Amino acid sequence: MKTYRSMAGLTQTELGKKIGGIPRSHISAMESGTRSIGKEIAKKLAELFGVSVDMFL
């Protein structure tokens, strides 16, 4: 997730806003692996970055 976010030039806060108002702290936790990425968020990430949902699950 962090790689795609960085390639898109987005901050954690910006990414959170783009996928539905997810707090920066949740984005950080998902990137570090301390919080899992749910199916709905994975779908939004896949759509945003143009990749398969499997990349985030």
N, C-alpha and C positions, 0 to 999 in steps of 0.2 A: 504494500500500500504506500509506504513512504517513497519508494522509487517512482511510482506513477505520479504521486503528488509533486515530488521534486521536479520531475520531467515537465510537468504542466506549469511549473512556476507558482504553485499555490502554497500558502502558509497553512498550518493546521486549522487556524480559525477560518480562513477562506474556504477550505475544503468542507469543514463542518457546515458552513452556511449553504454551500452549494448542494449538499445532500440532505438538507432538511433541518437545519438548526441544531446539529450535533455539537455539544460543547467541545472546546479545544482539548480539555482534559481527557475526554473519551477518545478523541482521535489519537492523542498521544498514547493512551493505554492500548489501543488496538494496534498501533504501530510497534509498540514494544512487546506485544504478545501477552500482556497481563489482562486484557479484556478481549473476548472473542468477537469476531465480526459476524453479526446476525445475517440471516438470509436477505432481509429487506435492505439492509445497508449494503450488502454485497451486490445486490441487483442495481442499486443506485450508483455504486462505484463503477461497476462494469459498464453501465450505460454512459457515465461521464467520461470514462477513459477509453471506451471503445474496445473492450476486451471481454473475454469469457467470464462469467460469474465464478467459475471454478478457480480463477486466479486469487479470489479473496476468501474462499471457503476451505 
